[in-house]
Amino acid sequence: MSTRSIVITGAGGQVGLEAVDIFTASGWQVTACDRSRLDVTDRKAVRDLIGTTRPDAVLNLAAWNAVDLAESEPDGAFAANAMAVRHLAQACREVGAHLTHVSTDYVFDGTKDAPYHEWDPVNPRSVYGRSKAAGELEAGPDALVVRTSWVCGARGSNVVKTVLNLAADPDRTLSFVTDQRGCPTLARDLATTLADLIDDRHSGIFHVTNGGAVSWYEFVQQILTTAGYPSSRVRPITTAEMDPPRPAPRPANSVLDHAALRLCGLPPMRHFTDPLGEMIDELRRIGSVPLP
Ligand SMILES: NC(=O)c1ccc[n+]([C@@H]2O[C@H](COP(=O)([O-])OP(=O)(O)OC[C@H]3O[C@@H](n4cnc5c(N)ncnc54)[C@H](OP(=O)(O)O)[C@@H]3O)[C@@H](O)[C@H]2O)c1
């Protein structure tokens, strides 16, 4: 089979960095575009790059992820998370490329008392969630849309690294909420499943997260004990006790059911505790965060 080619946008982000490695190792010819190489909000630049490279596939990992800032700067969020996907979808149609777009658990309102599956109606409560829901529509019916949640990778900023940096100060007490639940997802595992789905040219919506649903408080307990700290370093609070409160509301339940993977006969991803351990081992090797 001839070498297949893929353009990866947002290649400098935590999932992007893993995706570039995984597609390259799998023999794809990868055009890795961080923001300096391709600003996805620039329609002409998107059409020029995709029209010139004529890839078999495009994986869009560029996103405005500043959830709270989006409340006061909605145009920024909609430009990157919705309009940019319109540009990418048009450019993909013009060259016959398969588009994959990555979305979020924040498209749901969090009131369901069971995990959300792919056919549950969306009802985002934040500007960020609304911009990502709009992006799903802009991707179009032939695209693969992968919703994920609580993403953490060794390269990039995320709650694992934040917790480990804060925990290094013995006088610091951490407080995390017990009333928001979701599925932590390690960036490398997500990129691996993205590669499997793209390899097989899937389309439609898939929920892709690691296994294991926890509250933020329970997740932070797991991060601490995996790194060698006592779990008592974190104190449970409720969302109402957060001081100051965050501008953007978060879904209380953002646990995603992986119905589409299951119904396609694809294996579920492993429990998050294994890849979390691997990530913390990697951070220890790199020495990028203080660890006991
Ligand atoms: N992180 C999470 O917890 C989470 C949860 C659910 C879903 N997701 C989704 O998963 C996907 C990957 O997220 P991630 O965690 O890898 O995020 P990330 O680390 O923040 O990476 C996003 C990348 O997109 C780039 N970017 C932003 N605006 C751009 C633009 N206009 N043109 C080109 N690049 C642009 C950013 O560059 P700069 O650094 O220069 O801004 C950054 O490198 C996104 O679709 C995100 O919405 C993430």
PDBQT file of the ligand as one rigid body, heavy atoms in Angstrom, charges set to zero:
ROOT
HETATM    1  N1  LIG A 301      -7.411  19.495  27.350  1.00  0.00    +0.000 N 
HETATM    2  C1  LIG A 301      -8.558  18.945  27.709  1.00  0.00    +0.000 C 
HETATM    3  O1  LIG A 301      -8.795  18.642  28.893  1.00  0.00    +0.000 OA
HETATM    4  C2  LIG A 301      -9.601  18.628  26.668  1.00  0.00    +0.000 A 
HETATM    5  C3  LIG A 301     -10.836  18.092  27.087  1.00  0.00    +0.000 A 
HETATM    6  C4  LIG A 301     -11.787  17.807  26.102  1.00  0.00    +0.000 A 
HETATM    7  C5  LIG A 301     -11.522  18.024  24.773  1.00  0.00    +0.000 A 
HETATM    8  N2  LIG A 301     -10.314  18.552  24.396  1.00  0.00    +0.000 N 
HETATM    9  C6  LIG A 301     -10.066  18.789  22.986  1.00  0.00    +0.000 C 
HETATM   10  O2  LIG A 301      -8.970  17.998  22.569  1.00  0.00    +0.000 OA
HETATM   11  C7  LIG A 301      -8.293  18.663  21.498  1.00  0.00    +0.000 C 
HETATM   12  C8  LIG A 301      -6.798  18.723  21.800  1.00  0.00    +0.000 C 
HETATM   13  O3  LIG A 301      -6.632  19.471  22.987  1.00  0.00    +0.000 OA
HETATM   14  P1  LIG A 301      -5.246  19.591  23.776  1.00  0.00    +0.000 P 
HETATM   15  O4  LIG A 301      -5.499  19.141  25.164  1.00  0.00    +0.000 OA
HETATM   16  O5  LIG A 301      -4.147  18.984  22.976  1.00  0.00    +0.000 OA
HETATM   17  O6  LIG A 301      -5.130  21.167  23.781  1.00  0.00    +0.000 OA
HETATM   18  P2  LIG A 301      -3.854  22.109  23.818  1.00  0.00    +0.000 P 
HETATM   19  O7  LIG A 301      -2.701  21.426  24.463  1.00  0.00    +0.000 OA
HETATM   20  O8  LIG A 301      -4.343  23.409  24.349  1.00  0.00    +0.000 OA
HETATM   21  O9  LIG A 301      -3.525  22.262  22.278  1.00  0.00    +0.000 OA
HETATM   22  C9  LIG A 301      -4.305  23.040  21.418  1.00  0.00    +0.000 C 
HETATM   23  C10 LIG A 301      -3.370  23.635  20.410  1.00  0.00    +0.000 C 
HETATM   24  O10 LIG A 301      -4.127  24.407  19.484  1.00  0.00    +0.000 OA
HETATM   25  C11 LIG A 301      -3.370  25.551  19.190  1.00  0.00    +0.000 C 
HETATM   26  N3  LIG A 301      -4.214  26.596  18.646  1.00  0.00    +0.000 N 
HETATM   27  C12 LIG A 301      -5.074  27.416  19.295  1.00  0.00    +0.000 A 
HETATM   28  N4  LIG A 301      -5.642  28.268  18.419  1.00  0.00    +0.000 NA
HETATM   29  C13 LIG A 301      -5.113  27.987  17.201  1.00  0.00    +0.000 A 
HETATM   30  C14 LIG A 301      -5.282  28.530  15.914  1.00  0.00    +0.000 A 
HETATM   31  N5  LIG A 301      -6.110  29.551  15.690  1.00  0.00    +0.000 N 
HETATM   32  N6  LIG A 301      -4.599  27.990  14.877  1.00  0.00    +0.000 NA
HETATM   33  C15 LIG A 301      -3.752  26.967  15.096  1.00  0.00    +0.000 A 
HETATM   34  N7  LIG A 301      -3.521  26.407  16.295  1.00  0.00    +0.000 NA
HETATM   35  C16 LIG A 301      -4.211  26.924  17.337  1.00  0.00    +0.000 A 
HETATM   36  C17 LIG A 301      -2.734  25.937  20.491  1.00  0.00    +0.000 C 
HETATM   37  O11 LIG A 301      -1.643  26.792  20.247  1.00  0.00    +0.000 OA
HETATM   38  P3  LIG A 301      -1.203  27.880  21.353  1.00  0.00    +0.000 P 
HETATM   39  O12 LIG A 301      -0.567  27.078  22.462  1.00  0.00    +0.000 OA
HETATM   40  O13 LIG A 301      -0.271  28.750  20.592  1.00  0.00    +0.000 OA
HETATM   41  O14 LIG A 301      -2.468  28.572  21.795  1.00  0.00    +0.000 OA
HETATM   42  C18 LIG A 301      -2.330  24.577  21.043  1.00  0.00    +0.000 C 
HETATM   43  O15 LIG A 301      -1.029  24.211  20.603  1.00  0.00    +0.000 OA
HETATM   44  C19 LIG A 301      -8.968  20.026  21.347  1.00  0.00    +0.000 C 
HETATM   45  O16 LIG A 301      -9.938  19.959  20.332  1.00  0.00    +0.000 OA
HETATM   46  C20 LIG A 301      -9.665  20.210  22.681  1.00  0.00    +0.000 C 
HETATM   47  O17 LIG A 301     -10.780  21.074  22.595  1.00  0.00    +0.000 OA
HETATM   48  C21 LIG A 301      -9.343  18.846  25.319  1.00  0.00    +0.000 A 
ENDROOT
TORSDOF 0
